Amino acid sequence: MIYTYLGPAGTFTEAALLQVPGARDAQRVPAANVNAALELVRTGKADAAMVPIENSVEGGVSATLDAIATGEALQIRAEALVSITFVLAVRQEIDSLEQIRSISTHGHAWAQCRGWAEANIPDAEFIPASSTAAGALALLDSETNHDAAICSPLVAEERGLKILREGIEDHEGAVTRFVLVSRPGAIPAPTGVDKSTVILPLAEDRPGALMEILEQFAVRGVNLSRIESRPTGAGLGKYFFSVDVDGHLAQERVADALAGLHRVCPDLRFLGSYPAAEGLSSSVDAHNSDSAFSAAHAWVTGLKEHLEH
Ligand SMILES: O=C(O)C(=O)Cc1ccccc1
């Protein structure tokens, strides 16, 4: 198995990948960005890619949401959660916040530390990096001219970087969610605590179109844990929805909701069912249980036996 991930080594994405059983001893290929990682999978150079998809402070990771919603089909096989805390790493010669003129990190890390930066280094210029680890490792390079980087405590420690401040995130307890993506293949069997992801392009721009989608879930008691609208790129007002539902394709209420969605949104894309990283509320009303769906289907089939031919 060859894994790829948003690199270089030391990113939060690598920490997520290391949670996958067997990944620690497998070949791990760092990619420069999310698209590059997914391209390695699409072209068969890697079997699976770990990429960030959502965080509890900033919301969806647009680059990932868009890249898996379009182009050659991909499948989500697993998810992983990583608790995020940030440190401020600096060049050796920097001893105080006042000396920092420029600071580099990944856009999502910057968004999660913006309040701290505005209060403590208001005049420092932000230089976007392809990942937190890339911004941090550049501090070791004499050609680089930023003074500081925001990164994980782990990469700073492992690479012997000078740490000026710890815990500089604006929201304590932030969590980022990552997904492991492969080429389409077998769908992991249900574990009892699963999620499914589906991409829903709105077929037409008309009143009630979103309601029609949502009611497919609501009437079958299927809970949504994330819903995001993203522009298709085809013009203002053209959107698709990226949705995570609690449940697995193998559950009747989820399969039935997907069938309903296919009628109102024929171009939908099913991105997979996979084990949830942490427990979901599993209470399901009796009328939405698998047995209620089976009994209902059996009843209609029985009625149809009396149809005149
Ligand atoms: O840059 C990284 O280390 C990443 O893995 C992306 C990221 C950045 C900020 C918060 C969570 C994930």
Ligand as a Chemical Component Dictionary entry (heavy atoms), coordinates in Angstrom:
data_LIG
# 
_chem_comp.id                   LIG 
_chem_comp.type                 NON-POLYMER 
_chem_comp.pdbx_formal_charge   0 
_chem_comp.three_letter_code    LIG 
# 
loop_
_chem_comp_atom.comp_id 
_chem_comp_atom.atom_id 
_chem_comp_atom.alt_atom_id 
_chem_comp_atom.type_symbol 
_chem_comp_atom.charge 
_chem_comp_atom.model_Cartn_x 
_chem_comp_atom.model_Cartn_y 
_chem_comp_atom.model_Cartn_z 
_chem_comp_atom.pdbx_ordinal 
LIG O1 O1 O 0 -0.577 22.369 7.042  1  
LIG C1 C1 C 0 -0.794 21.326 7.689  2  
LIG O2 O2 O 0 -0.082 20.890 8.597  3  
LIG C2 C2 C 0 -1.992 20.575 7.364  4  
LIG O3 O3 O 0 -2.024 19.391 7.500  5  
LIG C3 C3 C 0 -3.207 21.353 6.936  6  
LIG C4 C4 C 0 -3.818 21.957 8.157  7  
LIG C5 C5 C 0 -3.505 23.261 8.499  8  
LIG C6 C6 C 0 -4.085 23.808 9.629  9  
LIG C7 C7 C 0 -4.934 23.072 10.418 10 
LIG C8 C8 C 0 -5.217 21.769 10.070 11 
LIG C9 C9 C 0 -4.674 21.209 8.927  12 
# 
loop_
_chem_comp_bond.comp_id 
_chem_comp_bond.atom_id_1 
_chem_comp_bond.atom_id_2 
_chem_comp_bond.value_order 
_chem_comp_bond.pdbx_ordinal 
LIG O1 C1 DOUB 1  
LIG C1 O2 SING 2  
LIG C1 C2 SING 3  
LIG C2 O3 DOUB 4  
LIG C2 C3 SING 5  
LIG C3 C4 SING 6  
LIG C4 C5 SING 7  
LIG C4 C9 DOUB 8  
LIG C5 C6 DOUB 9  
LIG C6 C7 SING 10 
LIG C7 C8 DOUB 11 
LIG C8 C9 SING 12 
# 
